[in-house]
Amino acid sequence: MIATADTAPLIEHLFRHQAGRITARLVRLLGPANFALAEEAVQEALVRALQAWPYEGTPDNPGGWLFRVAHNIAIDAVRRDRTFAAKADAVVAELTRSASQFSDPDAGELKDDELRMIFMCCHPALARDASVALSLKTVGGFSVREIARAFLADERAIAQRLVRAKRQIRDEELTLEMPHRSDVGERLDAVLDVIYFMFNEGYWTQSGEALIRQDLCFEALRLGRLVASSPLATPRTHALVALMALQAARLPARVDELGELVLLDNQDRARWDDRLIALGFDHFDRSMAGDDVSEYHVQAAIAATHTRATDAASADWPTILSLYDQLLLKNPSPVVALNRTVAIAKVHGPAAALTALAPLERDRHLRDYHLLLAVRGQLLLELGRPTQAGDAFRAALECECSEPERRFLERKLESCSERSITNHQSSNPQSSAP
Amino acid sequence: MPQFLLLLYDTPAAVAQFKKMSPEEMQQAIEKYRAWTKKPFTVDSKRLGEDPGKVMRSHNGKPRATDGPYSETKEVLGGFYLIEAASYDDAVALTTDHPHLEHGGTIEIRKLYGQ
């Protein structure tokens, strides 16, 4: 089965995705109570590949190889494990049947396994933190260390979170059964919420390592698409996929060659990912079916409005502002309100935006938020008050922020002191959203 | 050009490390090994089977086979690469960036006789 002339590299993230799929299949066959056994079998299969392929080259069908080997390891484990007792023969028969079936990783049944797994990992009975970690670990094929790095969390804390979640699955006897018609809405919303949270963590949080956070975004997008391609998909599901795809399309333009942060206004739009944009608009169209207007719909509409503009200046800011008004009604969060002030500045000018910002500055959660202070600094700069702008950027620098953000704020601060000397007029206004 | 055999041993530490790697890390490690097998001086590479193998000895004048020296606590010969190099120094220099070393494995270099 080993190919002699393999030259092409393995498909990107093949191991990660395959690990998720095989785990999903084995958990279904072994039962959620045997989560650990399934995970160990998959890990062992990957280790065997790591030991064999460096010498012999990769097999013709690497995914199929891993699938079969993991099944064989699970079969051996079930035969050895006394807890299966009388059930052992039936489970082995199921595993044997499953092992012979693998053909295509995109095959319907495998997707179905993954989908069931996502719904179990995102069960409303589990805390969201636990659902995110569990989804990344089991469906996403992330390791505990990678999850910890993505969330800048302690490895042991993540490991404990996973152990607790698995115990809860066992104790509350959560199954891989798809939700019943009566509670499908609630279950689906919980899944979408976890995926959205996962995406935002990757997209907006500046802590953690850039590369692994980008992986988080793409994993969330992959899971979203998986749900969107299932019969359970709703317009809301498509809206979520649309917003993730349209925002992820900007990822290549968010940092320049020197690794510096580039805000939306200054991004080289030629570097936006056309395939993701097309994907985003496709799902955006599908999100329009029905009457539901969810937060995802409004967020997707904002992203779509940005994407339609050929450059930042020509964006339809009045539309964006009215979308932020809608969003604020659905989700009255201070962060949404802060982003709304940026749209106000574009439509009604920096003075109006500064007025809108004032109540937010009294918010306990936002007072020491570096982005609020950065927006304030920018607005003051546009109003020709560089000394006060400098104060705001200095205060922003005292807050917790990432290394690229710190350098960005320092450059802003420098431009303030230059302007307070020459007292030049302001440059183009800038959005706070990278 | 003289040929050298690189004998790759999996140490218990290396195996333990493999078991802790994430799927993504394992895939990246495999790609590194694969890149090495495609280097111009690499002639061949083979993995040994996972079984302990057999050892044959003459016992009281009769050949006898016993199970191999496999042990969890020892370095296990995992496989070999055959490479071309001008000298031992050259072979050592070429092997310095071998991914096996990154994972705590050891490599024994032996020159083929008469070359």
Interface residues (C-beta under 8 A of the other chain):
Chain A: D6 T7 P9 L10 H13 L14 F15 R16 Q18 A19 Q43 L46 V47 R48 A49 L50 Q51 A52 W53 P54 Y55 E56 G57 T58 G141 F142 S143 R145 E146 D215
Chain B: D10 V15 F18 K19 K20 M21 S22 P23 E24 E25 M26 Q27 A29 I30 E31 Y33 R34 W36 T37 K38 S45 K46 R47 E50 G78 G79 F80 Y81 P99 H100
